[in-house]
Amino acid sequence: MSSKDLQIDWLRAFLAVVDTGSMTAAAQQVARSQSAVSMQIKKLEDSVGRPLLNRGSGAITLTPVGYDLLVHARQLMAIHSGALAALHRGGVEGRVTVGVPDDYVMVYLAPALRAFSSRFSEVQVTVVCEPSSVLVARLERGEIDLTLASRDGPGAGEFLFKEDLIWVAAPQHAAWTRNPLPIAVHGLSSQLRGAILSALAAQQREYRVVYNSPNVTGQLAMAESGLAVAVITRCTQPGGLRVLDARQGLPDLPSVDVVLLRSERSRRSRAVAAMHEHIRASFGTRSPCAESANPEAGARPK
């Protein structure tokens, strides 16, 4: 009979594979051999009783059961790290600078920060709001310790959750009926921007970009004024804007992988390590905003 335990080493190997996308890279991350990591994953799958990973010719992906376990694995690792800190290293002090795009800060980061401050009251936190591309560059320069960002390309950052992109417009102006379609975009990654424009081109829908902004507030202003149809993340949908879909002649949009990145220079900081583990444990694998999608609703999903 197989064990039903979820051992910490197995979960650590599992998270390393998820975050790096390969057994080889995961082995380097946890300082074990590739065969040892493969064995730990097999033991974890035996314990769960079902496969956790899809091992094809391409990148390793999660099965539905793997996605379910991912949420709990991050939480268990955060609790484990917190227990070690409390028992062996004393209180955590220091400074942490966290970067986050403005469309994520209130919905996602604010609740996480509230819980963090109650647990680590001696840590001083600075929040920087910029587009993902700017935040990643600042993190690489060591100006930011941690950042949430939209993934632009494979393998960058630790996967946290998926966020839906949606079309929105002011219903009283019906900008979606115009030809060419006026669209407003903000600081989305280059791959996502290309995917949006390609989806319109595949429908042979004529369009013109009437507004570019690194800030989602300006994009929403264009939509609310009736000057454009905007592409935004679902979590930023305000009351008064209608979500559009194929019924208005618009193509489906891709989802955004939201990832967590940590600077190299912060590796020895206990305060940053505590925030890192806390943020990882605070998110599931899909944005809660996606659970209440209602294309006809004008109010923001709760």
C-alpha positions as a Markdown table, in Angstrom:
| # | Residue | x | y | z |
|---|---|---|---|---|
| 1 | Met | 0.0 | 0.0 | 0.0 |
| 2 | Ser | 1.4 | 3.4 | -0.9 |
| 3 | Ser | 1.9 | 6.1 | 1.7 |
| 4 | Lys | -0.7 | 8.9 | 1.8 |
| 5 | Asp | 1.8 | 11.4 | 3.2 |
| 6 | Leu | 2.7 | 14.7 | 1.4 |
| 7 | Gln | 6.3 | 14.9 | 2.4 |
| 8 | Ile | 8.0 | 18.3 | 2.2 |
| 9 | Asp | 10.9 | 17.1 | 0.0 |
| 10 | Trp | 8.4 | 15.8 | -2.5 |
| 11 | Leu | 6.4 | 19.0 | -2.5 |
| 12 | Arg | 9.6 | 21.0 | -2.9 |
| 13 | Ala | 10.6 | 19.0 | -5.9 |
| 14 | Phe | 7.1 | 19.3 | -7.4 |
| 15 | Leu | 7.1 | 23.1 | -7.1 |
| 16 | Ala | 10.5 | 23.3 | -8.6 |
| 17 | Val | 9.3 | 21.3 | -11.6 |
| 18 | Val | 6.3 | 23.6 | -12.0 |
| 19 | Asp | 8.3 | 26.8 | -11.6 |
| 20 | Thr | 11.1 | 25.8 | -14.0 |
| 21 | Gly | 9.2 | 23.7 | -16.5 |
| 22 | Ser | 11.7 | 20.8 | -16.6 |
| 23 | Met | 13.2 | 18.1 | -14.4 |
| 24 | Thr | 16.7 | 19.2 | -15.3 |
| 25 | Ala | 16.2 | 22.8 | -14.2 |
| 26 | Ala | 14.2 | 21.6 | -11.1 |
| 27 | Ala | 17.1 | 19.4 | -10.1 |
| 28 | Gln | 19.5 | 22.4 | -10.2 |
| 29 | Gln | 17.0 | 24.5 | -8.1 |
| 30 | Val | 16.7 | 22.0 | -5.3 |
| 31 | Ala | 20.4 | 20.8 | -5.5 |
| 32 | Arg | 19.5 | 17.2 | -6.3 |
| 33 | Ser | 20.1 | 14.9 | -9.2 |
| 34 | Gln | 17.5 | 14.7 | -12.0 |
| 35 | Ser | 16.9 | 11.0 | -11.1 |
| 36 | Ala | 16.3 | 12.0 | -7.5 |
| 37 | Val | 13.8 | 14.6 | -8.5 |
| 38 | Ser | 12.0 | 12.2 | -10.8 |
| 39 | Met | 11.8 | 9.7 | -8.0 |
| 40 | Gln | 10.3 | 12.3 | -5.6 |
| 41 | Ile | 7.7 | 13.2 | -8.2 |
| 42 | Lys | 6.8 | 9.5 | -8.6 |
| 43 | Lys | 6.5 | 9.0 | -4.9 |
| 44 | Leu | 4.2 | 12.1 | -4.7 |
| 45 | Glu | 2.1 | 10.8 | -7.5 |
| 46 | Asp | 1.9 | 7.4 | -5.9 |
| 47 | Ser | 0.7 | 9.1 | -2.7 |
| 48 | Val | -1.9 | 11.1 | -4.5 |
| 49 | Gly | -3.0 | 8.2 | -6.6 |
| 50 | Arg | -3.1 | 10.0 | -9.9 |
| 51 | Pro | -0.6 | 11.7 | -12.3 |
| 52 | Leu | 0.3 | 15.3 | -11.5 |
| 53 | Leu | 2.3 | 16.1 | -14.6 |
| 54 | Asn | 1.9 | 15.7 | -18.3 |
| 55 | Arg | 5.3 | 14.6 | -19.6 |
| 56 | Gly | 5.2 | 15.1 | -23.4 |
| 57 | Ser | 7.9 | 16.0 | -25.9 |
| 58 | Gly | 7.5 | 19.6 | -25.1 |
| 59 | Ala | 7.4 | 21.5 | -21.8 |
| 60 | Ile | 6.0 | 19.7 | -18.7 |
| 61 | Thr | 2.5 | 20.8 | -17.8 |
| 62 | Leu | 0.1 | 20.2 | -14.9 |
| 63 | Thr | -2.8 | 17.8 | -15.0 |
| 64 | Pro | -6.1 | 18.9 | -13.4 |
| 65 | Val | -5.1 | 17.1 | -10.2 |
| 66 | Gly | -1.7 | 18.8 | -10.4 |
| 67 | Tyr | -3.4 | 22.2 | -10.5 |
| 68 | Asp | -5.4 | 21.2 | -7.4 |
| 69 | Leu | -2.3 | 20.1 | -5.5 |
| 70 | Leu | -0.3 | 23.3 | -6.5 |
| 71 | Val | -2.5 | 25.5 | -4.4 |
| 72 | His | -2.0 | 23.3 | -1.3 |
| 73 | Ala | 1.7 | 22.7 | -2.0 |
| 74 | Arg | 2.5 | 26.4 | -1.9 |
| 75 | Gln | 0.5 | 26.9 | 1.3 |
| 76 | Leu | 2.2 | 24.0 | 3.0 |
| 77 | Met | 5.7 | 25.2 | 2.0 |
| 78 | Ala | 4.9 | 28.7 | 3.3 |
| 79 | Ile | 3.7 | 27.2 | 6.6 |
| 80 | His | 6.8 | 25.0 | 6.8 |
| 81 | Ser | 9.1 | 28.0 | 6.2 |
| 82 | Gly | 7.2 | 30.1 | 8.7 |
| 83 | Ala | 7.5 | 27.4 | 11.3 |
| 84 | Leu | 11.2 | 27.1 | 10.8 |
| 85 | Ala | 11.6 | 30.9 | 11.0 |
| 86 | Ala | 9.6 | 31.1 | 14.2 |
| 87 | Leu | 11.4 | 28.1 | 15.9 |
| 88 | His | 15.0 | 28.6 | 14.8 |
| 89 | Arg | 15.6 | 32.1 | 13.5 |
| 90 | Gly | 13.5 | 34.4 | 15.7 |
| 91 | Gly | 11.5 | 37.4 | 14.5 |
| 92 | Val | 11.8 | 38.7 | 10.9 |
| 93 | Glu | 12.9 | 42.3 | 10.3 |
| 94 | Gly | 14.0 | 44.4 | 7.4 |
| 95 | Arg | 12.7 | 46.0 | 4.2 |
| 96 | Val | 11.0 | 44.6 | 1.1 |
| 97 | Thr | 10.2 | 46.5 | -2.1 |
| 98 | Val | 7.4 | 44.8 | -4.1 |
| 99 | Gly | 6.5 | 45.7 | -7.7 |
| 100 | Val | 3.0 | 45.2 | -9.1 |
| 101 | Pro | 1.1 | 46.4 | -12.1 |
| 102 | Asp | -1.6 | 48.9 | -11.2 |
| 103 | Asp | -4.4 | 46.5 | -12.4 |
| 104 | Tyr | -3.3 | 43.9 | -9.8 |
| 105 | Val | -2.5 | 46.0 | -6.8 |
| 106 | Met | -5.9 | 46.5 | -5.2 |
| 107 | Val | -7.5 | 43.1 | -6.1 |
| 108 | Tyr | -4.5 | 40.8 | -5.4 |
| 109 | Leu | -1.7 | 42.5 | -3.6 |
| 110 | Ala | -3.6 | 44.5 | -1.0 |
| 111 | Pro | -5.2 | 41.5 | 0.7 |
| 112 | Ala | -1.8 | 39.7 | 0.7 |
| 113 | Leu | -0.1 | 42.7 | 2.2 |
| 114 | Arg | -2.8 | 43.0 | 4.9 |
| 115 | Ala | -2.2 | 39.4 | 6.0 |
| 116 | Phe | 1.6 | 39.7 | 5.8 |
| 117 | Ser | 1.7 | 42.8 | 8.0 |
| 118 | Ser | -0.3 | 41.1 | 10.7 |
| 119 | Arg | 2.2 | 38.3 | 10.7 |
| 120 | Phe | 5.5 | 40.2 | 10.1 |
| 121 | Ser | 4.8 | 43.6 | 11.7 |
| 122 | Glu | 8.5 | 44.5 | 11.9 |
| 123 | Val | 9.1 | 44.3 | 8.1 |
| 124 | Gln | 8.9 | 47.6 | 6.2 |
| 125 | Val | 7.2 | 47.3 | 2.8 |
| 126 | Thr | 7.4 | 49.6 | -0.2 |
| 127 | Val | 5.1 | 49.0 | -3.2 |
| 128 | Val | 6.0 | 50.2 | -6.7 |
| 129 | Cys | 3.3 | 50.3 | -9.4 |
| 130 | Glu | 4.6 | 50.1 | -13.0 |
| 131 | Pro | 3.9 | 48.0 | -16.1 |
| 132 | Ser | 5.2 | 44.5 | -16.0 |
| 133 | Ser | 8.1 | 45.2 | -18.5 |
| 134 | Val | 9.3 | 48.1 | -16.4 |
| 135 | Leu | 9.1 | 46.1 | -13.1 |
| 136 | Val | 11.0 | 43.2 | -14.5 |
| 137 | Ala | 13.8 | 45.5 | -15.7 |
| 138 | Arg | 14.0 | 47.2 | -12.3 |
| 139 | Leu | 14.1 | 43.9 | -10.6 |
| 140 | Glu | 17.0 | 42.8 | -12.8 |
| 141 | Arg | 18.8 | 46.0 | -11.8 |
| 142 | Gly | 18.2 | 45.2 | -8.1 |
| 143 | Glu | 15.9 | 48.1 | -7.5 |
| 144 | Ile | 13.0 | 45.9 | -6.6 |
| 145 | Asp | 13.1 | 42.7 | -4.5 |
| 146 | Leu | 9.9 | 40.9 | -5.7 |
| 147 | Thr | 7.4 | 41.6 | -8.4 |
| 148 | Leu | 4.2 | 40.3 | -9.7 |
| 149 | Ala | 4.2 | 40.5 | -13.5 |
| 150 | Ser | 2.5 | 39.2 | -16.7 |
| 151 | Arg | 4.7 | 36.5 | -18.2 |
| 152 | Asp | 6.2 | 37.4 | -21.5 |
| 153 | Gly | 7.7 | 34.2 | -22.9 |
| 154 | Pro | 8.3 | 30.7 | -21.4 |
| 155 | Gly | 10.0 | 30.0 | -18.2 |
| 156 | Ala | 10.2 | 33.5 | -16.7 |
| 157 | Gly | 9.2 | 33.6 | -13.1 |
| 158 | Glu | 7.2 | 31.3 | -10.7 |
| 159 | Phe | 3.7 | 30.7 | -12.0 |
| 160 | Leu | 1.0 | 31.9 | -9.6 |
| 161 | Phe | -2.3 | 32.0 | -11.5 |
| 162 | Lys | -4.0 | 32.7 | -14.8 |
| 163 | Glu | -5.9 | 36.0 | -15.4 |
| 164 | Asp | -8.4 | 36.4 | -18.2 |
| 165 | Leu | -8.3 | 39.2 | -20.7 |
| 166 | Ile | -11.6 | 40.6 | -21.8 |
| 167 | Trp | -13.1 | 43.1 | -24.2 |
| 168 | Val | -15.0 | 46.0 | -22.6 |
| 169 | Ala | -16.9 | 49.0 | -23.9 |
| 170 | Ala | -19.4 | 51.6 | -22.8 |
| 171 | Pro | -22.8 | 50.1 | -23.8 |
| 172 | Gln | -24.4 | 53.5 | -24.6 |
| 173 | His | -21.8 | 54.3 | -27.2 |
| 174 | Ala | -21.5 | 50.8 | -28.9 |
| 175 | Ala | -17.9 | 51.4 | -30.1 |
| 176 | Trp | -17.8 | 47.7 | -31.2 |
| 177 | Thr | -20.1 | 48.4 | -34.1 |
| 178 | Arg | -17.7 | 50.8 | -35.8 |
| 179 | Asn | -15.5 | 49.9 | -38.7 |
| 180 | Pro | -12.5 | 49.9 | -38.4 |
| 181 | Leu | -12.8 | 48.8 | -34.7 |
| 182 | Pro | -11.2 | 51.4 | -32.4 |
| 183 | Ile | -9.2 | 49.6 | -29.7 |
| 184 | Ala | -7.3 | 50.8 | -26.7 |
| 185 | Val | -4.4 | 48.8 | -25.2 |
| 186 | His | -2.1 | 49.4 | -22.3 |
| 187 | Gly | 1.2 | 47.9 | -21.2 |
| 188 | Leu | 0.6 | 44.3 | -22.1 |
| 189 | Ser | 3.6 | 42.1 | -23.0 |
| 190 | Ser | 4.6 | 42.0 | -26.6 |
| 191 | Gln | 3.5 | 38.4 | -27.0 |
| 192 | Leu | 0.0 | 39.2 | -25.6 |
| 193 | Arg | -0.4 | 42.3 | -27.7 |
| 194 | Gly | 0.6 | 40.3 | -30.8 |
| 195 | Ala | -1.9 | 37.6 | -29.9 |
| 196 | Ile | -4.7 | 40.2 | -29.5 |
| 197 | Leu | -4.0 | 41.8 | -32.9 |
| 198 | Ser | -3.6 | 38.4 | -34.5 |
| 199 | Ala | -7.0 | 37.3 | -33.2 |
| 200 | Leu | -8.6 | 40.3 | -34.9 |
| 201 | Ala | -6.7 | 39.7 | -38.1 |
| 202 | Ala | -7.8 | 36.0 | -38.1 |
| 203 | Gln | -11.4 | 37.3 | -38.2 |
| 204 | Gln | -10.5 | 39.7 | -41.0 |
| 205 | Arg | -11.8 | 42.4 | -38.7 |
| 206 | Glu | -10.4 | 45.8 | -39.5 |
| 207 | Tyr | -9.1 | 47.7 | -36.5 |
| 208 | Arg | -7.0 | 50.7 | -35.5 |
| 209 | Val | -5.2 | 51.2 | -32.2 |
| 210 | Val | -6.5 | 54.6 | -31.0 |
| 211 | Tyr | -4.8 | 54.7 | -27.6 |
| 212 | Asn | -1.7 | 53.3 | -26.0 |
| 213 | Ser | -0.9 | 53.7 | -22.4 |
| 214 | Pro | 1.4 | 52.1 | -19.7 |
| 215 | Asn | -1.4 | 52.7 | -17.2 |
| 216 | Val | -4.8 | 50.9 | -17.2 |
| 217 | Thr | -6.6 | 54.0 | -16.0 |
| 218 | Gly | -6.1 | 55.8 | -19.3 |
| 219 | Gln | -7.3 | 52.8 | -21.2 |
| 220 | Leu | -10.5 | 52.6 | -19.1 |
| 221 | Ala | -11.1 | 56.3 | -19.7 |
| 222 | Met | -11.1 | 55.7 | -23.4 |
| 223 | Ala | -13.6 | 52.9 | -23.1 |
| 224 | Glu | -15.9 | 54.8 | -20.7 |
| 225 | Ser | -15.9 | 57.9 | -23.0 |
| 226 | Gly | -17.0 | 55.7 | -25.9 |
| 227 | Leu | -13.9 | 56.3 | -28.0 |
| 228 | Ala | -12.7 | 52.7 | -28.0 |
| 229 | Val | -13.1 | 49.1 | -27.1 |
| 230 | Ala | -10.5 | 48.2 | -24.5 |
| 231 | Val | -8.7 | 45.0 | -23.6 |
| 232 | Ile | -8.2 | 44.7 | -19.9 |
| 233 | Thr | -7.7 | 42.0 | -17.3 |
| 234 | Arg | -11.0 | 40.8 | -15.8 |
| 235 | Cys | -10.1 | 41.9 | -12.3 |
| 236 | Thr | -10.0 | 45.6 | -13.4 |
| 237 | Gln | -13.5 | 45.6 | -15.0 |
| 238 | Pro | -15.4 | 48.6 | -13.5 |
| 239 | Gly | -19.1 | 49.1 | -13.2 |
| 240 | Gly | -20.6 | 50.6 | -16.2 |
| 241 | Leu | -18.5 | 48.8 | -18.9 |
| 242 | Arg | -20.0 | 45.9 | -20.7 |
| 243 | Val | -18.0 | 42.7 | -21.4 |
| 244 | Leu | -18.0 | 41.9 | -25.1 |
| 245 | Asp | -17.6 | 38.5 | -26.8 |
| 246 | Ala | -18.4 | 36.7 | -30.0 |
| 247 | Arg | -22.0 | 38.0 | -30.0 |
| 248 | Gln | -20.5 | 41.5 | -30.7 |
| 249 | Gly | -18.2 | 40.0 | -33.3 |
| 250 | Leu | -15.0 | 39.9 | -31.2 |
| 251 | Pro | -12.6 | 37.0 | -30.9 |
| 252 | Asp | -11.7 | 35.1 | -27.8 |
| 253 | Leu | -8.7 | 36.4 | -26.0 |
| 254 | Pro | -5.8 | 34.5 | -24.3 |
| 255 | Ser | -5.2 | 34.3 | -20.6 |
| 256 | Val | -2.3 | 35.9 | -18.9 |
| 257 | Asp | 0.1 | 33.9 | -16.8 |
| 258 | Val | 0.8 | 36.0 | -13.7 |
| 259 | Val | 4.2 | 35.1 | -12.2 |
| 260 | Leu | 6.3 | 36.0 | -9.2 |
| 261 | Leu | 10.0 | 37.0 | -9.7 |
| 262 | Arg | 12.7 | 37.6 | -7.1 |
| 263 | Ser | 15.9 | 39.6 | -7.5 |
| 264 | Glu | 19.3 | 37.8 | -7.1 |
| 265 | Arg | 20.6 | 40.4 | -4.6 |
| 266 | Ser | 17.7 | 39.7 | -2.2 |
| 267 | Arg | 18.5 | 36.0 | -1.8 |
| 268 | Arg | 20.0 | 36.5 | 1.7 |
| 269 | Ser | 17.2 | 38.7 | 3.0 |
| 270 | Arg | 15.0 | 37.0 | 5.6 |
| 271 | Ala | 12.3 | 39.7 | 5.1 |
| 272 | Val | 12.2 | 39.2 | 1.3 |
| 273 | Ala | 12.1 | 35.4 | 1.8 |
| 274 | Ala | 9.2 | 35.8 | 4.2 |
| 275 | Met | 7.3 | 38.0 | 1.7 |
| 276 | His | 8.2 | 35.6 | -1.2 |
| 277 | Glu | 6.7 | 32.6 | 0.6 |
| 278 | His | 3.7 | 34.6 | 1.7 |
| 279 | Ile | 2.8 | 35.8 | -1.8 |
| 280 | Arg | 3.4 | 32.3 | -3.2 |
| 281 | Ala | 0.9 | 30.8 | -0.7 |
| 282 | Ser | -1.7 | 33.6 | -1.2 |
| 283 | Phe | -2.7 | 32.7 | -4.7 |
| 284 | Gly | -4.3 | 29.7 | -6.4 |
| 285 | Thr | -3.8 | 28.8 | -10.0 |
| 286 | Arg | -6.6 | 30.9 | -11.5 |
| 287 | Ser | -7.8 | 34.4 | -10.8 |
| 288 | Pro | -10.9 | 34.6 | -8.6 |
| 289 | Cys | -12.2 | 37.2 | -11.0 |
| 290 | Ala | -12.6 | 34.4 | -13.7 |
| 291 | Glu | -15.0 | 32.5 | -11.6 |
| 292 | Ser | -17.8 | 35.1 | -11.9 |
| 293 | Ala | -17.6 | 36.0 | -15.6 |
| 294 | Asn | -20.9 | 37.4 | -16.9 |
| 295 | Pro | -20.6 | 39.0 | -20.4 |
| 296 | Glu | -23.9 | 40.9 | -20.0 |
| 297 | Ala | -23.2 | 42.3 | -16.6 |
| 298 | Gly | -22.3 | 46.0 | -16.2 |
| 299 | Ala | -21.2 | 45.6 | -12.6 |
| 300 | Arg | -17.8 | 44.4 | -11.7 |
| 301 | Pro | -17.6 | 40.7 | -10.7 |
| 302 | Lys | -17.5 | 40.1 | -7.0 |
